[in-house]
Amino acid sequence: MKVIIMWILSVSAALFAGYLYGKSCAETQIVEKKVEVIKYVAQKRAKIQAQPNARRDELLNLMRTGSL
């Protein structure tokens, strides 16, 4: 009887440890993706800012096409 209880507790502990490990890995991936998005946005913003000043019509066209 004690062997069965110990086995159930050890399996439960292993499952819980695996859940915590998986959760920490998922959080790491989310953080990495956020960093990648921030870098991508910064590159796009720098590219737009490097261009000469655009007029209102040009900006509206960029906004409509989704480039801005």
C-alpha positions in Angstrom: 0.0 0.0 0.0 2.8 2.4 0.9 4.6 1.6 -2.3 1.6 2.6 -4.4 1.2 5.9 -2.5 4.9 6.6 -2.9 4.7 5.8 -6.7 1.7 8.1 -7.2 3.5 10.9 -5.3 6.7 10.5 -7.3 4.8 10.5 -10.6 2.8 13.6 -9.5 6.0 15.4 -8.5 7.6 14.5 -11.9 4.6 15.8 -13.8 4.6 19.0 -11.8 8.3 19.6 -12.3 7.8 19.0 -16.1 5.0 21.5 -16.1 7.1 24.2 -14.4 10.0 23.5 -16.7 7.8 23.8 -19.8 6.2 27.0 -18.5 9.7 28.7 -18.0 10.7 27.7 -21.5 7.6 29.1 -23.0 8.1 32.4 -21.1 11.7 32.5 -22.5 10.4 32.1 -26.1 7.8 34.9 -25.6 10.5 37.3 -24.3 12.7 36.4 -27.3 9.9 37.1 -29.8 9.1 40.4 -28.1 12.8 41.4 -28.5 12.7 40.4 -32.1 9.6 42.5 -32.7 11.1 45.5 -31.0 14.2 45.2 -33.2 12.1 44.9 -36.3 10.1 48.0 -35.4 13.2 50.0 -34.6 14.7 49.1 -38.0 11.5 50.1 -39.9 11.3 53.4 -37.9 14.9 54.2 -38.7 14.3 53.4 -42.4 11.3 55.7 -42.5 13.1 58.5 -40.6 16.1 58.3 -42.9 13.9 59.2 -45.9 13.4 62.8 -46.8 10.4 64.5 -45.2 7.2 63.3 -46.8 4.2 65.3 -47.7 0.8 64.7 -46.3 -0.5 62.9 -49.5 2.5 60.6 -49.5 2.0 59.7 -45.8 -1.7 59.0 -46.4 -0.8 56.7 -49.2 1.7 54.9 -47.0 -0.9 54.5 -44.2 -3.5 53.2 -46.6 -1.1 50.5 -48.0 -0.1 49.5 -44.5 3.6 50.5 -45.0 3.5 53.1 -42.3 
